[in-house]
């Protein structure tokens, strides 16, 4: 367990221990230090409100990250994930809910590592890294899946 990792969820089916395992694997993969990380699984309305308040985007999104670190290999941030959007994405992309939650968690971590998806080329690089990590570790975040 990573002692500087806090996980909260409004969806009781999310396996918090698995979140710790994923973050631990990514910490080793990228040789990271986690000084402080908060991962919250919240509803779409809350995430939309945060998106509007902090980014002036008045629409749903599936994941938002806040990076407080000034060092590339030191994680200090927050990852906010909409479990409702994850369920919609899972249906849309024909994947399990647990796999989609995992993809969103990895996506958030990659943002904390300064990956971005602001243009087509960068988005493709980020998606390739997400897929590589999901396939390598076969993660899931849904209890019992």
Number of C-alpha atoms within 10 A of each C-alpha: 11 14 10 13 19 15 15 14 18 12 14 11 13 21 18 18 12 17 23 18 15 22 20 17 14 17 18 11 10 10 11 16 16 18 14 17 22 16 22 19 24 20 19 20 14 14 23 20 16 18 18 14 11 9 10 11 13 12 12 17 17 23 24 21 19 16 18 14 15 9 10 12 16 18 22 21 20 21 23 24 26 27 25 17 20 26 17 15 17 17 13 9 9 10 12 18 22 22 19 26 28 24 21 22 26 23 24 26 24 18 18 23 18 12 17 18 15 8 8 9 10 13 14 13 13 19 17 12 16 20 13 12 19 18 10 9 11 11 21 22 24 21 13 9 12
